[in-house]
Amino acid sequence: MTRWIGWTAFTALIIAFSAATGVAKDDVEIRLSGRYYAEPATVQMIVAVEPHAANRVLRVEADGDNMFCSTDVPLEGAKEARLHTIRFTNLAAGEYTLRAQVLSTDTVRAETTADLMVTGRDMDVNGGW
């Protein structure tokens, strides 16, 4: 019985902490047509954002081994469209983490990530991926 109460308390703490941070992964989603691209890559994605009155900015980043780029899209709260097309051009070879964040005036409301690979002539073919 004591173990059950301890586990229940731990689970409640995790749920409370998750709610307190205000970061909900389901409120933003990155949709890609593929995960592998050739250099110089043009990566076009659809970012789905659940409309909410507090949404003010959609920030999308491509963080790679040797390159970083980002863009901010202003949002108009609950009136904003759900789908946003984002395009990054001339991405150099390497591994990238795409990050989409929905920001309110003072906090990150939601975020998600996706990984992709841009291949090029100088990639290590023996290392694999």
KEMARMI-30780 format. One line per field, with one value per residue (C-alpha): residue number from 0; chain; x, y, z. Coordinates in pm, whole numbers, plus 50000, padded with zeros to 5 digits. Layout:
! KEMARMI-30780
num (NUM|...)
cadena (A|...)
px (X|...)
py (Y|...)
pz (Z|...)
! end
This chain:
! KEMARMI-30780
num (0|1|2|3|4|5|6|7|8|9|10|11|12|13|14|15|16|17|18|19|20|21|22|23|24|25|26|27|28|29|30|31|32|33|34|35|36|37|38|39|40|41|42|43|44|45|46|47|48|49|50|51|52|53|54|55|56|57|58|59|60|61|62|63|64|65|66|67|68|69|70|71|72|73|74|75|76|77|78|79|80|81|82|83|84|85|86|87|88|89|90|91|92|93|94|95|96|97|98|99|100|101|102|103|104|105|106|107|108|109|110|111|112|113|114|115|116|117|118|119|120|121|122|123|124|125|126|127|128)
cadena (A|A|A|A|A|A|A|A|A|A|A|A|A|A|A|A|A|A|A|A|A|A|A|A|A|A|A|A|A|A|A|A|A|A|A|A|A|A|A|A|A|A|A|A|A|A|A|A|A|A|A|A|A|A|A|A|A|A|A|A|A|A|A|A|A|A|A|A|A|A|A|A|A|A|A|A|A|A|A|A|A|A|A|A|A|A|A|A|A|A|A|A|A|A|A|A|A|A|A|A|A|A|A|A|A|A|A|A|A|A|A|A|A|A|A|A|A|A|A|A|A|A|A|A|A|A|A|A|A)
px (50000|50283|50448|50119|50080|50442|50398|50071|50233|50528|50293|50086|50405|50514|50171|50163|50514|50426|50114|50305|50569|50300|50490|50259|50412|50072|50014|50286|50396|50661|50562|50842|50822|51148|51438|51728|51828|52118|52343|52265|51932|51605|51392|51025|50807|50458|50436|50096|50014|49701|49539|49533|49473|49823|50014|50230|50531|50619|50998|51147|51518|51749|52046|52318|52676|52818|52516|52227|51929|51596|51285|51009|50649|50413|50092|49758|49641|49327|49252|49572|49576|49674|49924|50240|50484|50849|51141|51514|51741|52105|52152|52504|52582|52536|52286|52018|51767|51459|51289|50949|50846|50521|50585|50350|50461|50667|50709|50745|50395|50478|50771|50870|51176|51253|51584|51708|52028|52176|52428|52716|53042|53246|53029|53205|53062|53224|53066|52713|52393)
py (50000|50240|50176|50253|50583|50673|50595|50789|51090|51075|51054|51347|51551|51484|51579|51896|51995|51935|52152|52425|52460|52529|52345|52113|51920|51854|52226|52245|51990|51986|51803|51718|51541|51358|51330|51316|51595|51668|51973|52258|52164|52348|52218|52311|52214|52269|52374|52311|52541|52496|52843|52999|53353|53374|53277|53569|53425|53103|53058|52788|52700|52470|52393|52201|52085|52389|52608|52771|52961|53068|53263|53423|53438|53675|53510|53672|53452|53245|53412|53277|53007|52660|52574|52771|52696|52750|52715|52711|52729|52643|52422|52282|51914|51787|51674|51923|51954|52148|52323|52494|52705|52891|53195|53413|53756|53608|53232|52933|52789|52484|52331|52029|51904|51692|51566|51566|51491|51689|51484|51629|51541|51577|51346|51049|50756|50499|50647|50573|50730)
pz (50000|50086|49748|49570|49760|49683|49313|49301|49467|49225|48924|49054|49100|48741|48606|48816|48703|48338|48368|48552|48280|48022|47747|47558|47273|47111|47053|46784|46524|46248|45928|45682|45347|45421|45665|45416|45176|44940|44984|44926|45076|45058|45342|45336|45628|45754|46117|46273|46566|46774|46788|47136|47261|47414|47095|46977|46788|46609|46616|46393|46407|46212|46438|46257|46301|46119|46053|46238|46099|46238|46154|46361|46241|46424|46546|46617|46903|46856|46518|46360|46093|46213|45937|45852|45568|45660|45418|45488|45182|45114|45419|45427|45482|45837|46094|46199|46477|46375|46666|46659|46957|47019|47236|47436|47557|47841|47801|47566|47540|47330|47146|46944|46754|46448|46310|45952|45761|45473|45275|45079|44906|45224|45436|45596|45399|45631|45944|45829|45953)
! end
